[in-house]
Amino acid sequence: MYAQSIKNYQSIGTQTSIVDADPHRLIQLLFEGAASRIAAAKGHIDRKEYDKKSSQINSAIAIIGGLQDSLNLDAGEIAQNLERLYNYMIRRLFEASVRNDIAMLDEVSHLLSQIKSAWDEIRDEALTELRSAGRI
């Protein structure tokens, strides 16, 4: 019962975060969601819970696919490079799932972390500009 209460609380917290989020924050939540699923998949591999591992990796793949689908490829080279990087990460996740390879999961997790850090910096810079312009 206690575990179910925690899950319900987490679900409500996640739903509230999504409802209250601006588009930039939604992308941050997607990065966080993919990273947490990869971390969970690593734990499942360690415990030889391969069905749960597959579910977590498939969920991470779907999230990265969503990030990829959100790209505006007409925006230029950065978007096109991100599309290629997302394709690479999806392929590596498939391979990691087949091979139960934690190192491949770590690689994708590291790449996601780098992209998320850059995304976070963009937000910080935008907020600083808005504050200095007196808009917030």
N, C-alpha and C positions, 0 to 999 in steps of 0.2 A: 504494500500500500504506500509506503514511504517513497519508493522508487517512482511509482505512478504519479504521486504528487509533485515530485521534482520535474518529471517530464511535462506535466501540465503547466507548471510554472514557467519552464523554459519555452514551451510553445507559446504561451501568452506573451512572454518577453520578446520573442522573435517576431510575433505578429505585430506587436506594438512598434518595434523598431522599423519594420517594413512600412507600416501605415504612416509613421511620422517622418520617414526618410525622404530627402530630396534625391533627385536622380544620381548625383555624385555619391551619396551615401549608399544607395542601392547597389552600385557597382562595388563599393567597399564590402558590403555584406556578402556579395557573391564571392569575392576573393576569400573572405573569411570562411564561408561555407565550404568552398572547395578545399581549402587548407585543412579544415577540421575533419572532413571526410577522408582525406588522404592520411591524416594522423590516425584516425580510427581504423583504417584499412591496415596500417602497419601493425597496430595492436592485434588485429584479427589474424594477421599472418603469424605473428609471434605465438599466438594461442592455437594456431592451426584451425581456425574457424573460417574456412575458405568460402562458405556460402555467404557469410556476413561480410567478408573481405570484398567479394565480388559486388555485393550490393553497394558498399561504400564507394568503391572505385567507379562503378557505373554512375552513381550519383555525382561524383566529382567530374566525370566526363561530361555529363549533362550540363552541369554548371559552367564548365569551360566552354562548351558548345554555345551556351546562352551568352557568355561574354563575347564569343566570336561573332555570333549573330547580331550583337548590338553595335558592332563596328560600322562606321560609315567609311567604306572603302574609297569613296570619292574624296575623302578628306586629305589623302596624301600618303606619303611614304610610311609614316609612323603606323597608320592603321593597317597598311598592307604588311608591314613587318610583324605587327601584333597578330595578324591572321595566320601568318606562317608559324609564328611561335606557338599559338594556340593549337594549330594542327600538329606540331611536333609534340606538344605536351599530351594531347589526346592519344597519339600513337604510343608514346612512352607509357602512358597509363594502361593501355591495352596490353602492352608487352609485360609490364609489371604484374598485371593480373594473371596472365598466362604462366609466368615464371615464378610468381610469388617473390618478387625481387624488391626488397626494401630499399636498396640503393637507387633504383629507378624512381621509386616514390619520393625519396629524399630529393632527387634531382628536380622533379616537377614541383615539389613543395618549395624548393629554393627559388626556382624561376618565378613561381607565383608570388613569393614574398618580395622579390625584386620589383616586379610590376606593381604590386600593391603599394610598395614604398614610394615609387614614383607617382602613383595616383594620389596617395596621401599628401605628398608635397605639393601637387598641383592645387589641391583643395586649400592647403595652408596658405599658399601664395595668393590665391584668389580671395580668401577671407581677409588677409592683410591688406590687399588693395582696396577691398570694399570698406574696410574700417578706416583706412587713411582717406578715402574719398567721402567719408561720413554717411555712407549708405547703410551701415549697420552699427 
